[in-house]
């Protein structure tokens, strides 16, 4: 049982380390902008998860959402940083 719990914790930590994370405006000034992505989803949570996945796929360590429009769906853009 202890091994199972340890395996779950390590799996979660390794995914968190590799995942792109949101950055503040202040932190973004210290990082190199490497691109822009856009996405759409049915909820704000799904939208942010999509942006984070796109950022990770493009090798970014962080992202800053720059625009969001909510009507029948959520659409927005984000800057990617390394």
N, C-alpha and C positions, 0 to 999 in steps of 0.2 A: 504494500500500500504506500509506503514512504517513497519507493522508487517511482510509482505512478505519479504521485503528487510532484515530485522533483522534476519528472519529465514534462509535466504540464507547465510548471513554472518556467523551466528553461525554454520551452517552445514559445511561450508568450513573450519572454524577454528577448529572445533572438529575433522575433518578428518585430518587436517594438524598436530594436536597435536599427534594423534595416529600413524601417518605414520612414517616409518623408513626414515631417511634422509642420504644423502651422508656425509661422514666425510673425513677430510684431513688426510694426513700421520701423522702430528703432533698430531691431536686429537685422532687418532687411538691408539697411544702409551699410552694414558691415559685411554683407555677403555678395557674391557675384551672381547677377541675374543671368540665367541660362535659357530662358524661354518663357512662353505663355501657353496656357492650355485653356480650353473651354469645355463645358460639360452641361448636361441637362439630366434631371431626375425628377421623380415624383415627390420627394421630400427633401428638406434641407439636409438631414442626416445622410441620406443616400447621395446627395450632391457632393457633400464634403468628402465622403468615402471615395467617390469617383475621382475627385480632384487629387486626393492623396494617392490613389492607385496610379493615376496618370503620371504624377510627379515621381513616384518610385520607379515606374517603368522607364522614364526618361533620365534616371540617374540623379534626380534632385534630392538634396537632403532636407529641403524645406519648401514651403509654398505660402503665398499670401493671397487670399481671395480679394480680388479688386472690384468685382461687381456681382450683384445677384438681383435677378428679377423673379418675382413669384406671381404667377397667374394660375393657370391650371396645372402648371408644372414649375420646376425651379430651373433657371438657366443662369449661368454666370461664367466668369473668367478668373484666372489666378496666375500670378507671376511665379516662376520656379527659380529656386536659388540653390547654390552649392556653397 
